[in-house]
Amino acid sequence: MLPIRKEVVIDAQIRNRTEQQWILSRFDCSKESGSVIKRKSEGGKAMARLLGDKLVVNTARKPGEEQIIDLMELFNQNPNKIIAVAGTIGEDGAPNTAPLSLIFAKDEKTLLLALLRNSNTSANLRRDGRVSLEIIESDDLVMGISGTMRLIKEPLECSGAMALWEMNVKKVKQDTSPVKCVTQGAAAVLRSEKGQAFEQAAIAEVMAAAKGN
């Protein structure tokens, strides 16, 4: 017989609570995270909502209050570490998704991304530049960025298989759930030293382009 883990034993009082109350009682979503996320989660009030058209947004709901999320800092302080899910439109009109991490912010309205030239994502963007990026990170940071992409360099100097794209940000929305608090984001490790060298060179070229070098 398998042992019962201590953390899954829930007393009768908690069992009688609603799902939302139960989740909020187990996870503290009010933890602040440096200068990138300068806000506190509002628990049951959290829901998908449009915040603006820039990478720096105010998530406060009350007039005069500020709860700032700086997505520029998130990307630029963690180069090649933030994994975003990109959504594009396939040739048949069906959605296509793919994880991306070679991302750097040029300014509050612009992201630069390195993509494989022969990927489905690149093929879709050549035909229809509309794209959405979904970010799911710790401290209940769940944000959607939508906009349009244009090809600005092909190929990259670091690899003939890569191209550089520029995303013009059109909308930024908050996608937090009223019943679940995200406590960790996607994590990855490189498969080889060769892969590490490749990604280091690619993100360095993206960063240089963002800084005008």
BELMOGI-V400191 format. One record per residue. N is the residue number from 1. PHI is phi in radians with two decimals (999 if undefined). D_FIRST is the distance of its C-alpha to the first C-alpha in whole Angstrom. Layout:
N/PHI/D_FIRST  N/PHI/D_FIRST
This chain:
1/999/0  2/-1.26/4  3/-1.20/6  4/-1.51/9  5/-1.26/12  6/-1.05/15  7/-1.25/18  8/-1.69/16  9/-1.47/16  10/-2.03/20  11/-1.28/22  12/-1.11/24  13/-1.12/27  14/-1.21/26  15/-1.01/24  16/-1.44/28  17/-1.35/29  18/-1.23/31  19/-1.02/29  20/-1.11/32  21/-1.10/32  22/-1.11/28  23/-1.15/28  24/-1.17/31  25/-1.32/30  26/-1.65/27  27/-2.10/29  28/-1.58/33  29/-1.67/35  30/-1.62/38  31/-1.16/38  32/-1.53/41  33/-2.28/41  34/1.04/45  35/-1.60/48  36/-1.31/46  37/-2.06/45  38/-1.88/47  39/-2.73/45  40/-2.09/43  41/-1.10/40  42/-1.82/41  43/0.95/38  44/-1.12/38  45/-1.44/42  46/-1.16/41  47/-2.94/41  48/-1.16/43  49/-2.76/47  50/-1.29/50  51/-1.91/51  52/2.79/54  53/-2.19/55  54/-2.28/54  55/-1.39/52  56/-1.92/52  57/-2.27/51  58/-1.85/51  59/-1.63/48  60/-1.13/49  61/-1.71/50  62/-1.67/53  63/-1.00/56  64/1.55/57  65/-1.64/54  66/-2.26/52  67/-2.33/49  68/-1.54/49  69/-2.03/47  70/-1.85/49  71/-1.29/48  72/-1.05/50  73/-1.12/49  74/-1.00/46  75/-1.22/47  76/-1.38/49  77/-1.52/47  78/-2.31/44  79/-1.04/46  80/1.15/44  81/-2.00/41  82/-1.54/41  83/-1.67/39  84/-1.87/41  85/-1.65/40  86/-1.62/44  87/-1.94/45  88/-2.24/48  89/-1.84/49  90/-1.27/49  91/-1.05/52  92/-1.56/51  93/1.53/50  94/-1.41/47  95/-1.26/45  96/-2.23/44  97/-2.16/41  98/-2.79/41  99/-1.38/40  100/-2.33/43  101/-2.45/43  102/-1.45/47  103/-2.26/48  104/-2.58/51  105/-1.52/53  106/-1.47/56  107/-2.79/57  108/-1.17/56  109/-2.02/57  110/-2.41/56  111/-2.03/53  112/-1.94/53  113/-2.35/51  114/-1.74/51  115/-2.25/49  116/-1.13/49  117/-1.14/53  118/-1.77/51  119/-1.41/48  120/-1.06/48  121/-1.06/48  122/-1.12/51  123/-1.06/53  124/-1.15/52  125/-1.21/53  126/-1.14/57  127/-1.57/57  128/-2.53/56  129/-1.31/55  130/-1.22/53  131/-2.63/50  132/-2.30/47  133/-2.09/45  134/-1.93/41  135/-1.96/40  136/-2.23/37  137/-2.27/36  138/-1.13/35  139/1.09/36  140/1.07/36  141/-1.61/39  142/-2.28/39  143/-2.32/42  144/-2.02/44  145/-2.09/48  146/-2.15/50  147/3.12/53  148/-2.21/55  149/-2.00/55  150/-2.41/58  151/-1.35/58  152/-2.07/60  153/-2.73/60  154/-2.67/59  155/-1.48/58  156/-1.33/57  157/-1.19/59  158/-1.31/55  159/-2.84/54  160/-1.23/56  161/-1.52/53  162/-1.98/53  163/-2.38/55  164/-1.86/55  165/-2.08/55  166/-2.02/56  167/-1.85/54  168/-1.60/56  169/-1.27/54  170/-1.89/55  171/-2.50/52  172/-2.25/49  173/-2.26/47  174/-1.69/44  175/-2.03/41  176/-1.13/38  177/-1.62/36  178/-1.31/36  179/-2.13/33  180/-2.34/31  181/-1.91/32  182/-1.33/32  183/-1.85/31  184/-2.74/31  185/-1.76/33  186/-1.24/33  187/-2.28/33  188/-2.59/34  189/-2.21/35  190/-1.31/38  191/-1.36/37  192/-2.78/40  193/-1.14/43  194/-1.11/46  195/-1.13/44  196/-1.11/44  197/-1.10/48  198/-1.07/48  199/-1.23/47  200/-1.10/48  201/-1.19/52  202/-1.17/51  203/-1.19/50  204/-1.11/53  205/-1.23/55  206/-1.10/54  207/-1.10/54  208/-1.12/58  209/-1.14/59  210/-1.13/58  211/-1.60/60  212/1.43/63  213/-1.64/63
